[in-house]
């Protein structure tokens, strides 16, 4: 019996190298693309508008469509970069009469173009909790650019009496972090929801938090729904 046991152990040890060659790791997709849509809220620090001595603070809260390209480094760790452009326009004005009874027409148009570029690391903390459901953590910087233009005119009795033009610019960077839930459907497709938190990294004066709707912490949020397509397995 002892001889058979020794021989069996020797056989197992001699074939260990062969097992290591044939027992390859489970393949997983490397590249993926994603499309998402959701409300993204950023607390901004503006540069000095044209004609003013100093800059100001503001806040943008808008629905954005974002396209993402990612690369899976390991089965749990990935890095992804997104792009989320947006154009917003707001027109206002009215008509009436002045103190002299002359017709007055006021018109205003405000246009803002912005771009958010998140560069995030995605780490899977739990997978296959319920069928194909998994939970991730996202963290990384978000670069944000915005340029606004506002024009106002006032006509009195057919004569242009007031015309003003102002511009604003934003060049901000944020730290983003938050959880994500993903549900994998098949080999390539997954749906997800991200709940992100943003913190503006640009230094601001003491009036900054109070000028943003009472947001004293300076932390804003985003909730995004999306789909993700993963390419061939490797």
TORVEX-384708 format. One record per residue (C-alpha): residue number from 1; residue in three letters; z, x, y. Coordinates in Angstrom, 2 decimals, always signed. Example, Ala and Ser with C-alpha at 12.3 -4.5 7.8 and 13.67 -1.06 7.14 Angstrom:
<sites>
> 1	ala	+7.80	+12.30	-4.50
> 2	ser	+7.14	+13.67	-1.06
</sites>
This chain:
<sites>
> 1	unk	+0.00	+0.00	+0.00
> 2	unk	+0.88	+2.81	+2.40
> 3	unk	-2.42	+4.54	+1.68
> 4	unk	-4.37	+1.38	+2.42
> 5	unk	-2.46	+0.89	+5.69
> 6	unk	-3.22	+4.46	+6.83
> 7	unk	-6.88	+4.08	+5.93
> 8	unk	-7.13	+0.79	+7.82
> 9	unk	-5.52	+2.27	+10.96
> 10	unk	-7.88	+5.23	+10.78
> 11	unk	-10.86	+2.91	+10.53
> 12	unk	-9.73	+0.88	+13.53
> 13	unk	-9.16	+3.99	+15.65
> 14	unk	-12.53	+5.45	+14.68
> 15	unk	-14.35	+2.30	+15.82
> 16	unk	-12.44	+1.92	+19.11
> 17	unk	-15.08	+3.79	+21.08
> 18	unk	-17.74	+1.51	+19.66
> 19	unk	-15.76	-1.54	+20.84
> 20	unk	-15.51	-0.12	+24.35
> 21	unk	-19.29	+0.19	+24.49
> 22	unk	-20.04	-3.30	+23.27
> 23	unk	-17.19	-5.15	+25.01
> 24	unk	-18.75	-5.37	+28.47
> 25	unk	-17.10	-7.18	+31.38
> 26	unk	-18.14	-10.75	+32.04
> 27	unk	-21.04	-10.74	+34.54
> 28	unk	-20.69	-12.53	+37.87
> 29	unk	-23.11	-13.25	+40.74
> 30	unk	-23.22	-10.62	+43.49
> 31	unk	-25.12	-12.13	+46.42
> 32	unk	-24.57	-15.63	+47.76
> 33	unk	-25.53	-17.75	+50.75
> 34	unk	-23.60	-20.60	+52.29
> 35	unk	-24.17	-23.45	+54.70
> 36	unk	-21.24	-25.16	+56.36
> 37	unk	-20.49	-27.65	+59.11
> 38	unk	-17.24	-28.41	+60.85
> 39	unk	-15.08	-28.45	+63.95
> 40	unk	-14.36	-24.99	+65.34
> 41	unk	-11.82	-24.62	+68.13
> 42	unk	-11.60	-21.38	+70.12
> 43	unk	-9.27	-20.50	+72.99
> 44	unk	-11.33	-18.38	+75.37
> 45	unk	-10.85	-15.87	+78.15
> 46	unk	-13.73	-16.05	+80.63
> 47	unk	-15.05	-13.22	+82.74
> 48	unk	-15.21	-13.76	+86.49
> 49	unk	-17.62	-16.61	+87.34
> 50	unk	-20.21	-15.91	+89.99
> 51	unk	-18.68	-16.25	+93.44
> 52	unk	-15.06	-16.01	+92.27
> 53	unk	-12.70	-13.08	+92.53
> 54	unk	-11.20	-13.29	+89.03
> 55	unk	-11.81	-14.77	+85.63
> 56	unk	-10.19	-17.76	+84.01
> 57	unk	-9.26	-19.31	+80.71
> 58	unk	-10.71	-22.17	+78.75
> 59	unk	-11.08	-23.75	+75.37
> 60	unk	-14.05	-24.83	+73.31
> 61	unk	-13.78	-27.48	+70.63
> 62	unk	-17.14	-28.26	+69.07
> 63	unk	-18.86	-29.02	+65.79
> 64	unk	-20.95	-26.11	+64.58
> 65	unk	-23.39	-25.42	+61.77
> 66	unk	-22.92	-21.99	+60.22
> 67	unk	-25.09	-19.94	+57.88
> 68	unk	-23.34	-17.30	+55.75
> 69	unk	-24.50	-14.35	+53.66
> 70	unk	-22.01	-12.78	+51.26
> 71	unk	-21.67	-10.07	+48.65
> 72	unk	-19.26	-10.24	+45.72
> 73	unk	-17.71	-6.77	+45.32
> 74	unk	-15.59	-7.71	+42.31
> 75	unk	-14.98	-10.99	+40.55
> 76	unk	-12.12	-11.65	+43.01
> 77	unk	-13.17	-9.85	+46.21
> 78	unk	-16.15	-10.60	+48.47
> 79	unk	-17.24	-9.89	+52.02
> 80	unk	-19.36	-12.29	+54.06
> 81	unk	-20.91	-12.54	+57.51
> 82	unk	-21.86	-15.76	+59.25
> 83	unk	-23.76	-16.92	+62.30
> 84	unk	-23.02	-20.16	+64.16
> 85	unk	-25.11	-20.81	+67.31
> 86	unk	-24.58	-23.83	+69.56
> 87	unk	-26.09	-25.31	+72.71
> 88	unk	-24.23	-27.94	+74.72
> 89	unk	-25.44	-29.83	+77.79
> 90	unk	-23.60	-32.29	+79.98
> 91	unk	-25.19	-34.29	+82.81
> 92	unk	-23.24	-36.23	+85.40
> 93	unk	-23.73	-37.84	+88.80
> 94	unk	-24.09	-41.11	+90.64
> 95	unk	-25.31	-42.81	+93.78
> 96	unk	-23.75	-44.60	+96.74
> 97	unk	-23.55	-44.49	+100.52
> 98	unk	-21.79	-42.21	+103.00
> 99	unk	-19.69	-43.22	+106.02
> 100	unk	-22.86	-43.78	+108.03
> 101	unk	-24.28	-46.15	+105.46
> 102	unk	-26.95	-43.70	+104.30
> 103	unk	-27.87	-43.45	+100.61
> 104	unk	-26.25	-40.60	+98.72
> 105	unk	-27.30	-39.25	+95.32
> 106	unk	-25.30	-36.63	+93.40
> 107	unk	-26.55	-34.89	+90.26
> 108	unk	-24.98	-32.23	+88.07
> 109	unk	-26.01	-30.43	+84.91
> 110	unk	-23.86	-28.06	+82.87
> 111	unk	-25.34	-26.07	+79.97
> 112	unk	-23.53	-23.70	+77.63
> 113	unk	-24.99	-21.50	+74.90
> 114	unk	-22.60	-19.83	+72.49
> 115	unk	-22.64	-17.83	+69.29
> 116	unk	-19.83	-17.20	+66.78
> 117	unk	-20.19	-14.39	+64.22
> 118	unk	-17.37	-14.31	+61.61
> 119	unk	-17.13	-11.22	+59.37
> 120	unk	-14.63	-12.18	+56.70
> 121	unk	-13.17	-10.91	+53.46
> 122	unk	-12.79	-13.59	+50.77
> 123	unk	-10.19	-12.96	+48.07
> 124	unk	-9.66	-15.30	+45.12
> 125	unk	-5.94	-15.83	+44.50
> 126	unk	-6.26	-18.48	+41.77
> 127	unk	-9.17	-19.75	+39.72
> 128	unk	-9.72	-22.38	+37.04
> 129	unk	-6.58	-24.25	+38.04
> 130	unk	-8.26	-27.56	+37.32
> 131	unk	-11.61	-27.29	+35.60
> 132	unk	-13.70	-25.19	+38.04
> 133	unk	-11.39	-25.39	+41.07
> 134	unk	-10.28	-22.14	+42.70
> 135	unk	-8.40	-21.09	+45.82
> 136	unk	-9.36	-18.23	+48.14
> 137	unk	-7.91	-16.53	+51.20
> 138	unk	-10.19	-15.57	+54.09
> 139	unk	-9.34	-12.95	+56.72
> 140	unk	-11.30	-10.92	+59.26
> 141	unk	-12.63	-10.76	+62.83
> 142	unk	-14.82	-13.29	+64.63
> 143	unk	-17.06	-12.14	+67.48
> 144	unk	-17.83	-14.78	+70.09
> 145	unk	-20.36	-14.86	+72.91
> 146	unk	-20.89	-17.66	+75.41
> 147	unk	-22.82	-18.13	+78.64
> 148	unk	-22.60	-21.20	+80.82
> 149	unk	-24.55	-22.42	+83.81
> 150	unk	-23.63	-25.32	+86.08
> 151	unk	-25.77	-26.73	+88.89
> 152	unk	-24.83	-29.46	+91.38
> 153	unk	-26.93	-31.12	+94.11
> 154	unk	-26.17	-33.75	+96.73
> 155	unk	-28.86	-35.71	+98.60
> 156	unk	-28.02	-37.70	+101.74
> 157	unk	-30.70	-40.01	+103.11
> 158	unk	-33.36	-38.04	+101.21
> 159	unk	-32.18	-34.66	+102.53
> 160	unk	-30.63	-31.97	+100.35
> 161	unk	-27.22	-31.27	+101.85
> 162	unk	-25.43	-29.46	+98.99
> 163	unk	-26.63	-27.24	+96.19
> 164	unk	-24.29	-25.05	+94.15
> 165	unk	-24.84	-22.86	+91.13
> 166	unk	-22.18	-21.14	+89.05
> 167	unk	-22.18	-19.17	+85.80
> 168	unk	-19.54	-18.11	+83.30
> 169	unk	-19.57	-15.55	+80.50
> 170	unk	-17.40	-15.02	+77.45
> 171	unk	-17.17	-11.90	+75.30
> 172	unk	-14.18	-12.44	+73.04
> 173	unk	-12.96	-11.29	+69.64
> 174	unk	-10.66	-13.28	+67.36
> 175	unk	-8.59	-12.61	+64.29
> 176	unk	-9.28	-15.31	+61.69
> 177	unk	-7.32	-16.15	+58.56
> 178	unk	-6.88	-19.16	+56.33
> 179	unk	-7.09	-20.74	+52.88
> 180	unk	-10.19	-22.07	+51.16
> 181	unk	-10.69	-24.35	+48.17
> 182	unk	-13.87	-23.98	+46.11
> 183	unk	-15.22	-26.10	+43.29
> 184	unk	-17.91	-24.47	+41.16
> 185	unk	-20.70	-26.67	+39.81
> 186	unk	-22.85	-24.95	+37.19
> 187	unk	-23.80	-21.29	+37.35
> 188	unk	-25.00	-21.08	+40.94
> 189	unk	-23.67	-23.89	+43.13
> 190	unk	-20.23	-24.45	+44.64
> 191	unk	-18.74	-26.72	+47.28
> 192	unk	-15.89	-25.57	+49.50
> 193	unk	-13.57	-26.45	+52.36
> 194	unk	-12.12	-23.82	+54.71
> 195	unk	-9.10	-24.25	+56.95
> 196	unk	-9.11	-21.39	+59.42
> 197	unk	-6.73	-20.19	+62.13
> 198	unk	-7.93	-18.15	+65.14
> 199	unk	-6.05	-15.86	+67.49
> 200	unk	-7.77	-14.40	+70.55
> 201	unk	-7.40	-10.62	+70.56
> 202	unk	-8.31	-10.19	+74.22
> 203	unk	-5.35	-9.52	+76.50
> 204	unk	-4.71	-12.26	+79.05
> 205	unk	-2.35	-12.94	+81.90
> 206	unk	+0.70	-15.18	+81.73
> 207	unk	-1.20	-18.23	+82.97
> 208	unk	-3.55	-18.11	+80.00
> 209	unk	-1.67	-20.22	+77.42
> 210	unk	-0.55	-22.84	+79.93
> 211	unk	-4.09	-23.40	+81.15
> 212	unk	-5.29	-24.35	+77.68
> 213	unk	-3.96	-27.83	+77.08
> 214	unk	-0.44	-26.58	+76.44
> 215	unk	-1.36	-24.27	+73.57
> 216	unk	+1.45	-21.75	+74.06
> 217	unk	+0.83	-19.78	+70.86
> 218	unk	-2.86	-19.27	+71.56
> 219	unk	-3.69	-20.15	+67.94
> 220	unk	-6.51	-22.60	+67.29
> 221	unk	-7.96	-24.01	+64.07
> 222	unk	-11.19	-24.90	+62.32
> 223	unk	-11.99	-27.13	+59.35
> 224	unk	-15.36	-26.58	+57.66
> 225	unk	-17.11	-28.23	+54.73
> 226	unk	-19.97	-26.44	+53.01
> 227	unk	-21.98	-25.50	+49.98
> 228	unk	-22.55	-22.08	+48.48
> 229	unk	-25.44	-20.87	+46.36
> 230	unk	-24.86	-17.82	+44.18
> 231	unk	-27.82	-15.78	+42.98
> 232	unk	-28.44	-14.20	+39.56
> 233	unk	-25.55	-12.81	+37.53
> 234	unk	-25.10	-9.05	+37.17
</sites>
